[in-house]
Amino acid sequence: MTQTPANAPTGRRAGTWAALLVVWVFWGGTYVAIRIADYQIPPLLLAAVRYLIAGAVLYAAVWLAGRRRRRRPRHSPGPRQWAGMAVVGTMLMAFGNGGVCYAERTLPAGLAALLMASVPLWMALADRVINKRRIGALGWAALVVGLAGIGVLARPSGHGDAIAIAIVLAASVSWALGSVLSGRLPAPGNPLLGSAMEMLTGGAVLVGLAAADGELTHFDPGQVGTSSLLALLYLIGPGSVLTLTCYVIALRGLPTAQVSTYAYVNPVVAVSLGALLLGERLTLPVAAGGGIVVVAVALLLGNRASAAAAENPVKADDYDTMLTS
């Protein structure tokens, strides 16, 4: 992975950090946007529209960029790549983000974000089972601490709908499994193209789920107000196309250990925006449980970065898998 050298021009380094700042803020804001859009748009249909449009825009942008550079064959994925990205897109976009959208009908945005912050913990466990990757003593300690924090967050009493909490936790596990499997499935060389394919296939699955749930027959577009429409546009543009592009820019210019900080910055942003824009109350148990999860994730990611550096100094920053919100 090409990264910005320490002596790179100041403007280039500033642009890379600005891209990471966009990832921190705008991905964190997607949880609040989902909560607002959920008021008047059915949740599964909401996720489907978001990913079908964002995926189409991103796919077209990558294809046009490749055509200008005369690299059309590179941007023409075959059936095996589409099948691989369909599996990942189903687990990440359909079951992962679709589950979050469904749960946020009743669950506060901040709490949903704190529960989804557990994704790196489930990823570490999935990586251990699927890829036989060693976790290490500090990694196991971080997992235990993180699971304890999840236990505090997921207590049925005082934390809202227990079913909604279970759905978000299931969504986080699905996201983690899909992220780990993405490294074993056929994929295009361009990460943005792969993300576009995931969104398109995941969006198609979400359309089927929305139809099965009766959302397509009972939805009246005329009932969608300005706030929900603006929230949907945010999810499509800044929350998907922009942040994914900035994520790739940040990965190319910064160590992965620094880019992965989004995993524990996003929930803080979501909780703050939820309190500011939606008036969500941050109770002591939620703050304590969320804080425990965030600390555990930081310890785990730091431990994995150190382990990767010890195993392979040349590719020490390639230990993580791309996640999207």
Residue pairs with C-beta under 8 A, 6 or more apart in sequence:
1 251
1 252
1 256
1 315
1 317
1 318
2 252
3 252
3 253
3 254
3 255
3 317
4 12
4 13
4 16
4 252
4 253
4 254
8 253
12 253
13 253
15 249
15 253
16 249
16 250
16 252
16 253
16 254
17 254
19 246
19 247
19 249
19 250
19 253
20 246
20 250
20 254
20 258
20 259
20 261
20 262
22 238
22 242
22 243
22 246
23 243
23 246
23 247
23 250
23 259
23 262
24 261
24 262
24 265
24 266
24 269
25 269
26 238
26 239
26 242
26 243
26 246
27 239
27 243
27 262
27 266
27 269
27 324
27 325
28 113
28 265
28 266
28 267
28 268
28 269
28 270
28 273
28 325
29 234
29 238
29 239
29 269
29 270
29 273
30 234
30 235
30 239
30 270
30 325
31 100
31 104
31 109
31 110
31 112
31 113
31 116
31 270
31 273
31 274
31 325
32 109
32 270
32 273
32 274
32 277
32 278
33 231
33 232
33 234
33 235
33 239
34 43
34 46
34 100
34 101
34 104
34 109
34 112
34 231
34 235
35 104
35 108
35 109
35 112
35 274
35 278
36 227
36 228
36 230
36 231
36 277
36 278
37 46
37 228
37 231
37 232
37 235
38 46
38 101
38 104
38 105
38 228
39 225
39 227
39 228
40 223
40 224
40 225
40 228
41 49
41 219
41 224
41 228
41 232
42 210
42 213
42 215
42 218
42 219
43 98
43 101
43 102
43 104
43 105
43 215
44 98
44 101
44 102
44 206
44 209
44 210
44 213
44 215
45 206
45 207
45 210
45 215
45 216
45 219
46 101
46 232
46 235
47 93
47 94
47 97
47 98
47 101
47 203
47 206
48 98
48 203
48 204
48 206
48 207
48 209
48 210
49 203
49 232
49 236
50 203
50 232
50 235
50 236
50 239
50 240
51 89
51 93
51 97
51 199
51 200
51 202
51 203
51 206
51 240
52 199
52 200
52 203
52 204
52 207
53 236
54 199
54 235
54 236
54 237
54 240
54 241
55 195
55 196
55 197
55 198
55 199
55 200
55 202
55 203
56 196
56 200
57 236
57 241
58 192
58 195
58 196
58 199
58 240
58 241
58 244
58 245
59 193
59 196
59 197
59 200
61 192
61 241
62 75
62 190
62 192
62 193
62 196
63 72
63 75
66 72
66 74
66 75
66 190
67 75
74 188
74 189
74 190
75 188
75 190
75 193
77 85
77 188
77 193
77 197
80 186
81 186
81 187
81 188
81 197
82 197
82 201
83 185
83 186
84 182
84 185
84 186
84 187
85 185
85 187
85 188
85 194
85 197
85 198
85 201
86 197
86 201
86 205
87 178
87 181
87 185
88 178
88 179
88 181
88 182
88 185
88 187
88 198
89 197
89 198
89 199
89 200
89 201
89 202
89 203
89 205
90 178
90 201
90 202
90 205
91 174
91 175
91 177
91 178
91 181
92 174
92 175
92 178
92 179
92 198
92 202
92 324
93 198
93 199
93 201
93 202
93 203
93 205
93 206
94 202
94 203
94 205
94 206
94 209
95 170
95 171
95 174
95 175
95 178
96 171
96 172
96 174
96 175
96 178
97 171
97 175
97 202
97 325
98 171
98 202
98 206
98 209
99 167
99 168
99 170
99 171
99 174
100 112
100 116
100 168
100 171
102 164
102 167
103 112
103 161
103 164
103 165
103 167
103 168
103 171
104 112
104 164
105 164
106 160
106 161
106 164
107 160
107 161
107 164
107 165
107 168
108 160
108 274
108 278
108 280
109 270
109 273
109 274
109 278
109 280
110 267
110 270
110 271
110 274
110 275
110 280
110 282
110 286
110 290
111 153
111 159
111 160
111 165
111 286
111 290
112 168
112 270
113 266
113 267
113 270
113 271
113 274
114 153
114 267
114 270
114 271
114 286
114 289
114 290
114 293
114 294
115 150
115 153
115 154
115 165
115 168
115 169
115 172
116 168
116 171
116 172
116 175
116 267
116 325
117 263
117 264
117 266
117 267
117 290
117 293
117 294
117 297
118 146
118 149
118 150
118 169
118 172
118 293
118 297
119 172
119 175
119 176
119 179
119 263
119 323
120 176
120 260
120 263
120 297
120 300
120 301
120 323
121 142
121 143
121 146
121 147
121 150
121 176
121 293
121 296
121 297
121 300
122 172
122 173
122 175
122 176
122 177
123 176
123 179
123 180
123 321
124 135
124 139
124 143
124 300
124 304
125 143
125 176
126 176
126 177
126 179
126 180
127 133
127 180
128 134
128 135
130 180
130 181
130 184
131 180
131 183
131 184
134 307
135 143
136 303
136 307
138 299
138 303
139 300
139 303
139 304
139 307
141 299
142 296
142 297
142 299
142 300
142 303
143 296
143 300
145 292
145 295
145 296
145 299
146 292
146 293
146 296
146 297
146 300
148 292
149 288
149 289
149 290
149 291
149 292
149 293
149 294
149 295
149 296
150 169
150 289
150 293
151 289
152 285
152 288
152 289
152 292
153 159
153 165
153 285
153 286
153 289
153 290
153 293
154 162
154 165
154 166
154 169
154 289
155 285
156 162
156 165
158 283
158 285
159 165
159 283
159 285
159 286
175 323
179 321
179 322
179 323
180 321
182 194
182 321
182 322
183 321
187 194
188 194
188 197
191 248
191 251
191 322
192 244
192 245
192 248
195 244
195 322
195 324
199 240
207 216
210 216
239 325
240 324
243 324
243 325
244 324
247 259
247 262
247 322
247 324
250 259
251 259
251 322
255 305
255 316
255 317
256 305
256 317
256 318
256 319
256 320
257 301
257 302
257 305
257 317
257 320
259 320
260 301
260 305
260 320
261 298
261 301
263 297
263 301
263 323
264 294
264 297
264 298
266 325
267 290
267 293
267 294
268 294
271 280
271 282
271 290
274 280
275 281
275 282
301 320
304 319
304 320
305 316
305 317
305 319
307 319
308 315
308 316
308 317
308 318
308 319
309 316
